[in-house]
Amino acid sequence: MKINKHIKLFFLGFLGFVVLCFVIYFSQQKKYESLIKEGKYTIGVGEKIKKNRTGWTFIYTYKVNNEIYEGRNSATGIREEFAVGGIYFVVFDPNKPKKNFLIKYPTVPAEINLDSIPVEGWSELPVPVPKDSIRNFLD
């Protein structure tokens, strides 16, 4: 009888874990969809690369409405893909600028500098790129 109780607890725990994973996955999808549809763009500057227990975190700053925000990107391969002092496009929610995502591609052209960014950000990237390619990068 005790085995049955342990099996039930195991399956309930497993089911709870699966539900939690689905909730996290779909909330992230919703976040990225809203950024693609309503997001604005600015430029972020790489500040530092930090070692964590599970990998590396790339920390960058970006400016919206004359306020500086900090963003983070955690993944494997961070050290090879990003550089401290590097300049990258950032998509952010105009209503909640802390909600952001770093866009690795396309690269920021040399003619765009930090002084040429509109205070409220660009409605579209200042370089020609289809929104589907941004969607593919976020997925």
HELIX and SHEET records of a PDB file:
HELIX    1   1 LYS A    2  GLU A   38  1                                  37    
HELIX    2   2 ILE A   78  GLU A   81  1                                   4    
HELIX    3   3 LEU A  114  SER A  116  5                                   3    
HELIX    4   4 LYS A  131  LEU A  138  1                                   8    
SHEET    1   A 5 GLU A  67  ALA A  75  0                                        
SHEET    2   A 5 TRP A  56  VAL A  64 -1                                        
SHEET    3   A 5 LYS A  40  LYS A  51 -1                                        
SHEET    4   A 5 ILE A  87  PHE A  92 -1                                        
SHEET    5   A 5 ASN A 100  ILE A 103 -1                                        
END                                                                             
